[in-house]
Amino acid sequence: MTSATVTNTTVTIEDLRALIANVLEIDPGEVADDAHFADELDIDSLLMLEISTRMENAFGVPENTVAISAASTLAELHAFVTSKRVGETSADPVIRPRPLSDPAARLFLFHHAGGSHLLYRGWAERFPPDWELCLLEAPGRGHLQTLPLIDDCDRLVDFFHAAVAPLLDRPFGFFGHSLGALIAYQLTRRLQHEGDPLPTWLGMSAYGAPRGEAGTDARPHLMSDDELRDWLRSVGGSTPQLLDDDAVWRTFAPVFRSDFQLLDTWAPPRDPEPLPVPLSVFGGHRDRLIGEAGLLSWQALTTHFRGLEMYEGDHFYVMDHQQPLAAAITATMRSAAA
């Protein structure tokens, strides 16, 4: 079966919401982004077939798109449809530097705020040859720069959930750095909620466990440009080349603001159940954004805490310790899967 493509490049989430509401004969406002198709909207296989047919007629979306997307919510369906726009076969949020037909395991890597999959450039060669590394790219950057930025945590989890769902057919792990740690954690909670396969191991880097109540920390997405650049300099949140070059900053500022809005406006779950997944934590000794106590707070959110490893460096210590990090991740993930 060939991969579905979309002939209309402007299928918005509101277009799909209206179409689904029309099929169900309800008000579009009742079709929430994260409402589960089967459980909350009572969409059975016949209704889904009708939705598929209408999508084909209205937007040129092949009928099999809904089936192969494995989407269970409007947000997931829209993310999948958007990623399959015609002429953008490279617009896949999962980048596999070393694709394997039958990998023994997969490791999914989630990048930081304002960043891209390039944080993990060169990592694949440092892992076992039968492992497939999957670098996740958020919309609005890299080869997905034509896709709209996502400034909401749940919607970004929807986007990644749809992308990784077909790849969870063998042992896999999640490693997230900074913002990526939050996304890896929330995606794991989503998989647990949906009854999907869970990672054999979670790696949280340079990010503290979510707190049940909002803190009084700085809210970078509300800062002026000068304030935001000064704040990023003070905490070591980006490279001087990006912050000091006005032209480069203008390109990346919207990405930073969107990602920080996601972080600043996300409401942590109150008293979440510990995940039944082995979890390890990593950090830099000179990280001004998160200290050792904050990193250790992850112990409360897993039933199998595998410890904290600290490395020399600041918030981006990962860039200078690829080999020891890869060795630690490999050993811990193998141990967790045993």
C-alpha positions in Angstrom: 0.0 0.0 0.0 1.4 3.4 -0.9 1.4 6.2 1.6 -1.6 8.5 1.5 -1.0 12.1 0.3 -3.2 15.1 0.5 -3.9 17.3 -2.6 -5.2 20.3 -0.6 -2.4 21.9 1.5 -4.8 24.1 3.5 -6.9 21.5 5.4 -7.4 23.2 8.8 -8.4 21.6 12.0 -11.6 23.7 11.8 -12.3 22.2 8.4 -12.1 18.7 9.8 -14.1 19.7 12.9 -17.0 21.0 10.8 -16.9 18.0 8.6 -17.1 15.5 11.5 -19.8 17.6 13.2 -21.8 17.5 10.0 -21.5 13.7 9.9 -22.6 13.4 13.5 -25.2 16.1 13.1 -24.0 18.0 16.2 -22.6 21.5 16.8 -18.9 21.8 15.8 -18.2 23.0 19.3 -18.9 19.5 20.6 -16.0 18.1 18.6 -13.2 19.0 20.9 -9.6 18.6 19.7 -8.9 15.8 22.2 -12.3 14.1 22.3 -11.8 10.4 21.7 -13.6 9.3 18.6 -15.0 6.0 19.9 -15.4 6.7 23.6 -16.6 10.3 23.7 -18.1 10.9 20.2 -19.5 7.4 19.6 -17.9 7.2 16.2 -18.1 3.6 15.0 -16.6 2.0 11.9 -19.5 3.0 9.7 -19.4 6.6 10.8 -15.6 6.6 10.3 -16.1 5.3 6.8 -18.5 8.2 6.1 -16.0 10.7 7.5 -13.3 9.2 5.2 -15.5 9.4 2.2 -16.4 13.0 2.9 -12.8 13.9 3.4 -11.9 12.5 0.0 -14.7 14.4 -1.7 -14.1 17.7 0.2 -10.3 17.8 0.4 -8.9 15.2 -1.9 -7.8 13.1 1.0 -7.5 9.4 0.0 -10.1 7.3 1.9 -7.4 5.2 3.5 -5.9 8.2 5.2 -8.1 7.9 8.3 -7.4 4.1 8.6 -3.6 4.4 8.3 -3.4 7.4 10.6 -4.6 5.3 13.6 -5.9 8.7 14.9 -8.2 8.5 17.8 -8.9 12.3 18.2 -9.5 15.3 15.9 -6.1 16.7 16.8 -4.3 13.5 15.9 -6.2 13.2 12.6 -5.4 16.8 11.6 -1.7 16.3 12.5 -1.5 13.2 10.3 -3.4 14.8 7.4 -1.1 17.9 7.6 2.0 15.7 7.6 0.9 14.0 4.4 0.5 17.1 2.3 1.4 16.4 -1.4 4.9 17.2 -2.4 6.2 17.1 1.1 7.1 13.5 1.5 9.9 14.6 3.8 7.4 16.2 6.2 7.6 13.3 8.6 8.3 14.4 12.2 10.2 11.1 12.8 13.7 11.3 11.4 15.6 8.1 11.2 19.3 8.7 10.5 20.0 4.9 10.2 16.7 3.2 9.1 16.5 -0.5 9.8 14.0 -3.0 8.4 13.9 -5.0 11.6 15.5 -3.2 14.5 15.9 -4.9 17.9 14.8 -1.7 19.6 13.9 1.9 18.9 15.0 5.0 20.9 12.9 8.2 20.4 14.7 11.5 21.1 12.8 14.7 21.9 14.4 18.1 21.5 14.5 21.2 23.7 12.5 24.5 23.4 13.6 26.6 20.4 15.5 23.6 19.1 15.2 20.8 16.6 16.3 17.2 16.0 19.8 18.6 15.2 20.5 18.5 19.0 20.9 14.7 18.4 23.0 14.9 15.2 25.7 12.2 15.3 24.0 10.1 18.0 22.9 7.2 15.9 26.5 6.0 15.3 27.1 5.8 19.0 24.3 3.2 19.7 24.1 -0.5 19.0 23.9 -1.2 15.2 20.6 -3.1 15.6 19.0 -0.1 17.3 17.0 2.4 15.3 17.2 6.0 16.6 14.1 8.1 15.9 14.6 11.9 16.2 11.4 13.8 16.7 10.9 17.1 15.0 8.2 19.6 16.2 6.4 21.6 13.6 7.7 25.0 12.6 11.4 24.2 12.3 13.8 22.2 10.2 12.1 20.3 7.4 8.7 21.0 9.1 9.1 24.8 9.0 6.1 25.2 6.7 3.8 23.6 9.3 2.3 25.9 12.0 4.0 26.0 15.3 2.2 24.2 18.2 2.1 26.2 21.4 0.0 23.7 23.4 1.4 20.6 25.2 -1.6 18.4 24.5 -1.7 19.2 20.8 2.0 18.6 20.4 1.6 15.2 22.2 -1.3 14.5 19.8 1.0 15.3 16.8 3.8 13.0 18.0 1.4 10.3 19.1 0.1 10.0 15.6 3.6 9.9 14.2 5.1 7.3 16.5 2.1 5.0 16.8 3.1 2.7 13.8 6.6 2.4 15.3 5.8 1.0 18.7 5.8 -2.7 17.5 9.1 -3.6 19.4 10.9 -2.5 22.5 11.4 1.2 22.6 12.6 4.0 24.9 12.0 7.8 25.2 14.8 10.3 25.9 13.8 14.0 26.2 16.0 17.0 26.8 14.4 20.0 28.6 11.1 20.7 26.9 11.6 17.2 25.3 11.5 15.6 28.7 8.0 17.1 29.4 6.8 15.8 26.0 8.2 12.4 26.5 6.5 12.2 29.9 3.1 13.4 28.7 3.3 11.1 25.6 4.0 8.2 27.9 0.9 9.1 30.0 -1.1 9.3 26.8 0.1 5.9 25.7 -0.9 4.5 29.1 -4.3 6.2 28.9 -5.0 4.8 25.4 -3.8 1.3 26.3 -0.9 1.5 23.8 2.5 -0.1 24.3 4.6 1.7 26.9 8.3 2.5 26.7 10.6 0.0 28.3 12.6 3.0 29.7 12.3 6.8 30.0 15.2 9.2 30.1 14.6 12.7 31.5 17.3 15.3 30.8 17.7 18.9 32.2 14.0 19.2 33.3 12.4 18.7 36.7 9.3 16.6 37.4 6.0 18.5 36.8 4.6 20.2 39.9 0.9 20.0 40.8 0.6 23.8 41.1 2.0 26.5 38.9 5.2 28.1 40.2 6.3 31.7 40.3 9.1 31.2 37.7 9.7 33.6 34.9 7.3 33.4 32.0 9.6 33.9 29.0 6.9 33.9 26.3 5.6 37.2 27.8 9.0 38.9 27.8 10.0 41.6 25.2 12.5 40.6 22.6 15.4 42.2 24.5 14.2 40.7 27.8 13.9 37.3 26.3 17.4 37.4 24.7 18.9 38.6 28.0 17.2 35.9 30.0 18.3 33.2 27.6 21.9 34.5 27.9 21.7 34.6 31.7 20.5 31.0 32.0 22.6 29.5 29.1 19.4 28.7 27.2 20.9 29.1 23.7 24.1 29.7 21.8 25.6 33.3 21.6 25.6 33.0 17.8 21.8 32.8 17.8 21.2 35.5 20.4 23.7 38.0 19.2 22.8 38.0 15.5 19.7 40.1 14.9 18.9 38.4 11.6 19.2 34.9 13.0 17.2 35.9 16.1 14.3 37.2 14.0 14.1 33.7 12.4 14.1 31.8 15.6 12.2 34.2 18.0 8.8 32.9 17.0 9.9 29.3 17.7 11.2 30.2 21.1 8.0 32.1 22.0 5.8 29.3 20.9 7.7 26.6 22.8 7.9 28.8 25.9 4.2 29.5 25.7 3.7 25.7 25.7 5.8 25.4 28.8 4.4 28.5 30.6 0.7 27.6 30.0 0.8 23.9 30.5 -1.2 22.8 33.6 0.6 19.9 35.4 -1.6 17.0 36.5 -2.5 17.0 40.2 -1.3 14.0 42.1 -0.5 11.9 39.1 0.0 8.1 39.5 3.6 7.0 39.2 4.3 5.6 35.8 5.0 1.8 35.7 8.1 2.5 33.6 11.8 2.5 34.6 13.0 6.2 34.6 16.5 7.7 34.6 17.5 11.3 35.0 20.4 13.3 33.5 21.7 16.8 34.1 24.6 19.2 33.9 26.4 20.3 37.1 26.3 24.0 36.0 22.8 24.1 34.7 21.2 27.4 35.9 17.7 26.3 34.9 17.4 23.1 37.0 19.4 21.8 39.9 20.0 18.4 41.4 17.0 18.6 43.7 14.6 19.4 40.9 16.0 16.5 38.8 15.6 14.1 41.7 11.9 15.1 42.0 11.2 12.6 39.2 11.5 9.8 41.8 7.9 10.4 42.8 6.6 9.9 39.3 7.9 6.4 38.5 7.7 3.0 40.2 11.2 2.2 39.0 13.6 5.1 39.5 17.0 4.2 38.0 19.0 7.1 39.4 20.5 10.4 38.4 23.6 10.9 36.4 25.3 14.3 36.4 27.8 15.5 33.8 30.1 18.5 33.6 28.4 21.4 31.7 25.4 23.6 31.7 21.9 23.2 30.3 23.3 21.8 27.1 25.8 19.4 28.6 24.4 16.8 26.2 26.4 18.4 23.3 29.7 17.6 24.9 29.0 14.1 26.3 27.5 12.1 23.4 29.6 8.9 23.9 29.2 8.5 27.7 25.5 9.4 27.5 24.9 6.9 24.7 26.7 4.2 26.8 24.7 5.0 29.9 21.4 5.1 27.9 22.2 1.8 26.2 23.1 0.0 29.4 20.1 1.3 31.4 17.6 0.6 28.7 18.9 -2.9 28.2 18.8 -3.5 32.0 15.2 -2.1 32.2 14.0 -4.4 29.4 15.6 -7.5 30.9 
